[in-house]
Amino acid sequence: MIRSLPRSKGYDWAFNGFIVLYFVFLFAPLVVTCVLAFNNSDFPSLPWQGFSLDWFLADGPDRVGLFHDEQNLRAILTSFETAFFVSILSVVVGTCASFLFEKEHFRFKGLLYLLMLAPLVVPGVILGISQLLAANTAGIFFDETFGLDFDIFRPSFWLVVLGQFSFISTFVTLVVSARLRKFDTSLEEAALNLGATQFGVIWHITLKYLRPAIVGAGAVAFLMSFENFNTTLFLVGSEPTLPINLYLQVRDGSTPVINAVSLMLIMGTSLLALVNFYFNRKTD
Amino acid sequence: MPRSRLAFWIFLAPVLMWLLLLIVLPHIDLLLMSFRGENDYGDIVWTAQNYLNFFTEPIYWLTFVRTALYAIVTTGITLILAMPVAFYISKLARVRIQGALMILILLPFWVSELVRIYGWMILLRESGVLNFFLVKLGILHRPVELLYNDATMIMGLVYTSMLFMVVPLVSVMDSLDDSLIEAAHDLGARKTAIWRTIIIPHCKPGITSGAIVVFMLTLGNYLTPNLMGGKNSLWFTEQIYNQFIASFNWNQGSAFGFLLLVLSSLIIWAGLKLSGQKLGEVAS
């Protein structure tokens, strides 16, 4: 049965075989995508026509590699900008929220806490459409009452940032709260007794203690924003993020450039994820 | 410890802004929009017509029921696959490689869902990698289209949500004391009895939280059914998207969105009630 009990050979073989198959299932699509990015063929499929870096480096006219593909490059840049603002915003607000829920006592705290958890159970598509509607309503309101026209209320870069921020903050709050709960408050009391100000204590002691959790949550927020599709789909304007841009390309027929983009994405996210693991392990 | 009101308000203000402007108001707007529509003269009036359309048009509610059923099937398959994997990692694998296995399990899920689905598409389609090998090996005479059917779509949904089942299961199995299984074994219990009376009851909290998350993610998924399912495999989120983006009938789309929200909340609530858990415990 388990490590410490005697097991039959057959049982061990069957179980190991199952696990090997599971990992093949897990990695097959990623491996195939990466390998075909180097195939010297105009379609992302076999047979293997030889090794080629065309899908990264080619500069037209027959083939346009990723590094010369303006549309994809712009989408990557947009995704970076979006993820940057989303992680800054959600880390700031998420940290405020965890201070609020862990350290303060006030009326309706339970209700507010439930509201904070709500994005976990609201499907991403619904978050997207409800924010599209609200932005539209707000736009009409400002237009009719003040005659003002704001671009932010139309599907646009900032609407995407707000839409992603609305649920990623919840994850940041949960991660930071988990660490704040383990904090020894006598450290704060000691600092206050020695004459530190309230904000001095938060800045020099509590936030310093929370730093690993905040950095980790920021990295997670960045990745979540970078790969978000469902919410973004409804809020995106004329500047598509990378997942939206890739989706349009995949739907309308694919070229190996998509494999090249995917390969970069796989390498980038794995690297960030591994760095995150490494730091988490060091602090535990 | 005495705290200033100022600190409290500094924490509260951004959190309130976030929850009111981006969570509460948009969902109220969604509800209001769903009850609005045009009358015969083209004026906007309050009406339940959008909901009546849903019940009188079989294609709408059939898609709704289908989506719910398939999400349940997906959750079941994910659970059946994830149980042995989690068991292997926490109870069978050598202690030294446990951490490495966990990282391997997590890595694919950091990569954008779109890239993973794209990988499956180039594996499975008619000119895909799998067909290439099947024909080469003489198993098939002619390539077969493996994409665009319900079975493949469910496999894709299982693949995309696997992680959210494995991780909670590994953490509950880690907390199961090995000596309980050893004792049962020494007293002559069979494997099935051990699973039925020890392992599964102990894992119940993990099973519920995994099932809730997987179910919700599947129900709200747009990419996988859209890219892997065929023309006939409609998914309810696609209906919402079509109403919003293709038909520009936002009122109808809001009604659909609200129905989906009610369905997912109801099932999550029922799941929590049945297992006696709280949302906060499941989430963290």
Contacts between the chains, C-beta under 8 A, distances in Angstrom:
chain1	res1	chain2	res2	distance
A	1	B	91	7.9
A	1	B	181	5.8
A	1	B	185	6.0
A	1	B	191	6.5
A	1	B	194	6.5
A	2	B	91	4.5
A	2	B	92	6.6
A	2	B	178	5.7
A	2	B	181	5.5
A	2	B	182	7.5
A	3	B	91	6.4
A	3	B	92	6.2
A	3	B	94	7.9
A	3	B	178	7.4
A	4	B	178	6.0
A	4	B	182	6.1
A	5	B	181	7.3
A	5	B	182	6.3
A	5	B	185	5.5
A	15	B	84	7.1
A	15	B	88	6.3
A	15	B	92	6.4
A	18	B	84	6.0
A	18	B	88	7.8
A	19	B	84	7.9
A	19	B	85	6.8
A	19	B	88	5.3
A	22	B	81	7.3
A	22	B	85	5.6
A	23	B	104	6.7
A	25	B	159	7.3
A	26	B	104	7.6
A	26	B	105	7.2
A	26	B	108	5.4
A	26	B	159	8.0
A	26	B	162	7.5
A	27	B	108	6.5
A	28	B	119	7.3
A	28	B	123	6.4
A	29	B	116	5.5
A	29	B	117	7.9
A	29	B	118	7.7
A	29	B	119	2.5
A	29	B	120	4.8
A	29	B	122	8.0
A	29	B	123	5.9
A	29	B	159	7.9
A	30	B	108	5.9
A	30	B	111	6.6
A	30	B	115	7.4
A	30	B	116	6.9
A	30	B	119	5.6
A	32	B	119	5.7
A	32	B	122	6.0
A	32	B	123	5.4
A	32	B	129	5.4
A	33	B	115	6.6
A	33	B	118	6.4
A	33	B	119	4.3
A	33	B	122	6.7
A	36	B	122	6.3
A	36	B	129	7.8
A	43	B	127	7.0
A	44	B	122	5.0
A	45	B	122	6.4
A	45	B	127	4.8
A	45	B	128	6.2
A	45	B	129	6.8
A	45	B	132	7.1
A	46	B	129	5.5
A	46	B	132	4.2
A	46	B	133	7.9
A	47	B	132	6.9
A	92	B	14	7.1
A	93	B	14	4.7
A	93	B	15	6.5
A	93	B	18	5.4
A	96	B	10	7.3
A	96	B	11	4.7
A	96	B	14	5.0
A	96	B	15	5.7
A	97	B	11	7.5
A	97	B	14	7.9
A	97	B	15	4.6
A	97	B	18	7.7
A	99	B	11	4.8
A	100	B	8	7.8
A	100	B	11	4.1
A	100	B	12	5.9
A	100	B	15	5.5
A	103	B	3	7.5
A	104	B	3	7.2
A	104	B	8	5.4
A	104	B	11	6.5
A	104	B	12	7.7
A	106	B	8	7.2
A	106	B	12	7.7
A	112	B	15	7.3
A	112	B	16	8.0
A	112	B	19	6.8
A	113	B	280	7.3
A	114	B	279	7.2
A	115	B	19	4.9
A	115	B	23	6.2
A	115	B	24	6.9
A	116	B	15	7.4
A	116	B	19	6.4
A	117	B	279	5.4
A	117	B	280	6.4
A	117	B	283	5.9
A	118	B	23	5.8
A	119	B	23	6.6
A	120	B	279	7.4
A	120	B	283	5.3
A	121	B	216	6.1
A	121	B	264	6.5
A	121	B	265	6.2
A	121	B	268	5.2
A	121	B	279	7.3
A	122	B	27	7.9
A	122	B	261	6.4
A	122	B	264	7.6
A	123	B	216	6.5
A	123	B	219	6.3
A	123	B	220	2.5
A	123	B	237	7.4
A	123	B	260	6.4
A	123	B	261	7.2
A	123	B	264	6.0
A	124	B	220	5.7
A	124	B	222	8.0
A	125	B	220	5.4
A	125	B	222	5.8
A	125	B	237	4.8
A	125	B	240	6.0
A	125	B	241	7.4
A	125	B	257	7.3
A	125	B	260	7.6
A	126	B	30	7.4
A	126	B	220	7.0
A	126	B	257	5.1
A	126	B	260	6.3
A	126	B	261	5.1
A	127	B	26	7.8
A	129	B	30	6.9
A	129	B	240	6.6
A	129	B	244	6.0
A	129	B	253	6.4
A	129	B	254	7.0
A	129	B	257	5.0
A	130	B	26	3.7
A	130	B	27	5.3
A	130	B	29	6.4
A	130	B	30	4.3
A	130	B	257	7.0
A	131	B	22	6.8
A	131	B	26	5.0
A	132	B	244	7.4
A	133	B	26	6.5
A	133	B	29	4.8
A	133	B	30	5.8
A	133	B	33	5.5
A	133	B	250	6.8
A	133	B	254	6.6
A	134	B	21	8.0
A	134	B	25	5.5
A	134	B	26	3.8
A	134	B	29	4.7
A	137	B	29	5.5
A	162	B	22	6.3
A	163	B	22	7.9
A	165	B	18	7.6
A	165	B	22	7.2
A	166	B	18	6.9
A	166	B	22	3.9
A	166	B	23	6.2
A	169	B	18	6.0
A	174	B	283	6.2
A	174	B	284	5.5
A	178	B	284	6.4
A	185	B	1	7.0
A	188	B	1	6.7
A	189	B	1	5.9
A	192	B	1	6.9
A	198	B	3	7.0
A	198	B	4	5.6
A	198	B	6	8.0
A	198	B	7	5.7
A	199	B	7	7.5
A	202	B	7	7.5
A	223	B	110	5.9
A	226	B	112	7.3
A	227	B	110	7.9
A	227	B	111	7.4
A	227	B	112	3.8
A	227	B	113	6.6
A	227	B	114	7.6
A	229	B	112	7.6
A	229	B	113	6.4
A	229	B	114	6.2
A	229	B	222	7.1
A	229	B	223	5.7
A	230	B	220	6.6
A	230	B	221	7.6
A	230	B	222	5.5
A	230	B	223	7.6
A	230	B	237	7.8
A	233	B	222	6.8
A	233	B	241	7.3
A	234	B	241	8.0
A	234	B	244	6.6
A	234	B	245	7.8
A	242	B	112	7.7
A	243	B	112	5.5
A	243	B	113	7.9
A	243	B	114	5.0
A	246	B	112	7.7
A	246	B	114	5.2
A	246	B	115	7.5
A	246	B	118	7.3
A	247	B	114	5.8
A	247	B	223	7.0
A	247	B	227	8.0
A	250	B	114	7.1
A	250	B	117	7.9
A	250	B	118	5.4
A	250	B	121	7.0
A	250	B	227	6.6
A	251	B	226	8.0
A	251	B	227	7.1
A	254	B	118	7.3
A	254	B	121	7.6
A	254	B	122	7.4
A	258	B	118	6.4
A	259	B	122	7.7
A	262	B	115	4.4
A	262	B	118	6.2
A	262	B	119	7.4
A	265	B	111	6.2
A	265	B	112	5.9
A	265	B	115	5.6
A	266	B	111	5.1
A	266	B	115	6.5
A	269	B	110	4.6
A	269	B	111	5.2
A	269	B	112	7.5
A	270	B	107	5.8
A	270	B	110	6.7
A	270	B	111	7.4
A	272	B	110	7.5
A	273	B	106	7.0
A	273	B	107	6.3
A	273	B	110	4.3
A	274	B	103	7.5
A	277	B	103	6.1
